[in-house]
């Protein structure tokens, strides 16, 4: 692509100038995925969650290409969506092949499906007047962007599509006419990296579809932008090549392309000018200045920064060469679209019930709060019991629910002070759409309720702790001056990708951190309302059975403490767990001082909860099926509910045969954080829990004892024969709950090892067996990072 088409700061450099830090991250990514580099064509595995859409224009009679977007998280996917939207042109119709829903960032696999999602191969007309199209006959190129849930399953919005294309009755040439490109978004900390994209990619290939552009796999563990940005740049050249060649001859094979589209030298036909002209938006630096002014300002910025960089290490607020002296390629400036007015307060009371939610919300009192760990434990674990007896809330063991939580009062006050809006915190926020906005399909944020105070919005509606995305930094740069503006542009630029990862993403910087670090930055309130995502409710597993505790709901959690080191090291409590800990502090009791029937004295604090979408993490309907549960730490929560439920069923049906129950539990120290120790021993004595295997990772062996099993997977290996028999011969189920980063991967590898050894098969065959168990819902995971 000709460089003259790009607006730029200085000149447009090649994107090869990454620091050693970025190189190490890339190396780490290759280590995590040794046979699948982060950017290469390959097969594909699957899971997708919610998709987002902004009012698309009606599809023209003749469409040049389509794109499909489905993702499980608003975080990394936001940038991909924004860049494509900014690059739309009249002759290129952007369309969601997997029907989208207007969801907020971070809604995960709970996204609401559109009606069209039930028939993704030939969807009906959707919002914004989009007309019918049919993948069975579509000849225009299709672009698919798909993410993966933590368990490797397709997100709700893509499950029906995946189910339809998995139909084995489809002929092998069903999609022989289709040409497509696919970008998978994933996180290599999870076992099933980019599984969503891989499954769709592989199946489309099996049905005859062919690539017009190489598949990319972006890894959020090392930074999605390392793959996403070059993949998008290459996409435009690939589309141009496809359109050019399709007018003269049939596509022959997959079009290989370099990651830097600006190196392309082939001529561009006039009818493709719109595509090329829009690419400049992807490299927009500062649209309000002429090149000479930009170069002059760069020289000033470099001079001001050189004195600092010569004597200091890089930090959030300043850089060192070569970045401090580099010309920058920065994202396009997101168009402003909100108009904000602050009206005098109405004096009415505001409650959490004002928070927007698609699910019913219940206000429930806390009936009990117990500290399960000792004071010298590494982590503080609390059990909270809710009184749901006066509500219609119901649950099964294995279900999860949402807690609606606020931001920290202190952080909200500090942000208001930094924005110089403290004296207007109780004013009502009235939103409208700017008449002259350039944002297509601009709409009011659904997560911002009407007529609420500024303090309420910052407390209950907006995720002020969210790590700022590059688009927000780019917008903030427009309201900063001097070195501050230069540094913000660096952090959102391609050249500053390593610094962004180190000082923003990895340091868990917040909006307040950034504003305090750059004092000249004075953003308007509208900008923050445009960019801050929805404050998501936090999910928790039910740790009880309604048969054992009627009218009660229990859950457990670690009080999260996060070290933020953006400018100075600050220890912050988790948004929800810190708030819950403060709520229950007046009624909190140590476990040893609470009798089973004892509740808390009145008045009890109250919180708001909502149900989560039904999942499959439930006990088998046949009680004779063996159950293997793996849950270290707070991962034991759903299994306490399982066992309480099983205990009551055995009491009610003494003549029924119940299968064996295994629990592999782990913690650091036997005397500090062995959760539910007495209850588990009671369940063993009753015969409800037939096998309890506990690992203590920090307790040393005593005397001449053999080295103990340190982790749950070690105990699984010790009992591999019984585990394999339960799974392979007795049709048992295995449930895994807890940390995805290490534990879930290790348990998965251990199961492969056990099956391979006990069944006498090769590792590859054992992996296929485990995949079959997963497809049959006999290997279930409830994991998080």
Secondary structure, DSSP 8 states (H G I E B T S, - for coil): --GGGS--SSS---TT---HHHHHHHHHHHHHTTTS-SSS----B----B----------SS--EEEEEEBS-HHHHHHHHHHHHHT-BTTB----SS------TT-GGG----GGGGGGGG----GGG-----TTT--SEEEEEEE--TTS---HHHHHHHHHHT-TTS-TTTTTT-EEEEEEEE-TTSSSTTHHHHHHHHHHHHTT-EESS--EEEETTT-THHHHHHHHHHHHHHHHHHHHHHHHS---S-----S-GGG--S---GGGHHHHHHHGGGG---TTS-HHHHHHHHHHHHHHHHHHHHHS---SS---TTGGGS---B-------EEEEEE--------GGGS--SS-EEEEEEEEEEE-S-TTSSS-EEEEEEE-TTS-----TT-EEEEE----HHHHHHHHHHTT-GGGTTSEEEEEE-TT---TT----TTS-TT-BHHHIIIIIB-TTS---HHHHHHHHTT--HHHHHHHHHHHBSTTHHHHIIIIITTT--HHHHHHH-TT----HHHHHHH--B---EEEE--S-TTTSTTEEEEEEE--EEEE-SSS-EEEE-HHHHHHHHHHGGG-EEGGG--TT----SS--EEEEEE----S-S--SSTTS-EEEE--GGGGHHHHHHHHHHHHHHHH-TTS----EEEEEEES-TTTS-TTHHHHHHHHHTTSS-EEEEEESS----TT------SHHHHHHHTHHHHHIIIIIS--EEEEEEETTTHHHHHHHHHHHHHHHHHT--HHHHHHHHHHHHHTT-EEEEEE-
